[in-house]
Amino acid sequence: MTHKREIQGTVVSKSGDKTIKITVERKVMHPKYHKTVKRFKNYMIHDENNEAKVGDIVTAIECRPMSKNKSFRVKSVKHVEVIA
């Protein structure tokens, strides 16, 4: 049995059908200055039901490659209300 990675991030954009882009933030220690700095990475996620909206918090799980850039699919979506 293989271990599948899970990532959690915020939806940045909806690009195309059944595809969302999320940004994942992680905190690392700077090697020289020993200060905590943020590192960001963007992932393309397969959203089968088109349920995620921009600003939602999404948990994604690793799967087979869906396309050149998509290797994760949506596991759960936490909807966040945007107050305008």
C-alpha positions in Angstrom: 0.0 0.0 0.0 1.4 3.4 -1.0 1.2 6.6 1.0 -0.7 9.4 -0.7 0.3 13.0 0.1 -2.3 15.4 1.3 -2.0 19.1 0.8 -4.2 22.0 2.1 -4.4 25.4 0.5 -6.6 28.3 -0.6 -8.3 28.4 -4.0 -6.6 31.2 -6.0 -8.5 30.7 -9.4 -10.8 28.5 -11.3 -9.2 27.8 -14.6 -11.1 25.7 -17.1 -13.6 23.0 -16.4 -13.0 20.8 -13.4 -9.7 22.5 -12.6 -8.8 24.8 -9.7 -5.5 26.4 -8.7 -4.6 26.4 -5.0 -1.7 28.0 -3.2 -0.1 26.1 -0.3 1.8 28.1 2.4 4.5 26.6 4.5 6.8 28.1 7.2 10.5 27.4 7.2 13.4 28.6 9.2 15.8 30.8 7.3 19.2 29.1 7.3 21.3 32.2 8.0 19.0 34.6 9.9 17.1 31.9 11.9 13.8 33.7 11.2 10.6 32.0 10.1 9.7 32.8 6.5 6.8 31.8 4.4 7.2 29.8 1.2 4.4 29.4 -1.3 3.7 26.9 -4.0 0.8 26.6 -6.5 -0.9 23.4 -7.5 -3.4 22.5 -10.1 -6.2 20.3 -8.6 -8.8 18.2 -10.3 -12.3 19.2 -9.1 -14.7 16.6 -10.5 -17.9 18.3 -9.3 -16.8 22.0 -9.7 -17.7 22.6 -6.1 -14.8 24.8 -5.0 -15.0 28.6 -5.3 -12.2 31.2 -5.1 -11.2 31.8 -1.5 -12.3 28.3 -0.2 -9.9 26.1 1.8 -9.4 22.8 0.0 -7.8 19.6 1.0 -6.4 17.6 -1.9 -5.0 14.1 -2.2 -2.4 12.7 -4.6 -3.6 10.6 -7.4 -2.6 9.4 -10.9 -1.6 12.2 -13.3 -4.8 13.7 -14.8 -2.8 15.9 -17.2 0.6 17.5 -17.6 0.1 19.7 -14.5 -2.6 17.9 -12.5 -1.6 15.1 -10.0 -4.0 15.9 -7.1 -7.8 15.7 -6.7 -10.1 17.4 -4.3 -10.8 15.5 -1.0 -12.8 18.1 0.9 -13.8 21.7 0.5 -14.4 24.1 3.4 -16.5 27.0 2.1 -15.5 30.5 3.4 -18.0 33.4 3.2 -16.6 36.5 1.6 -17.9 39.7 3.1 -17.9 42.5 0.5 
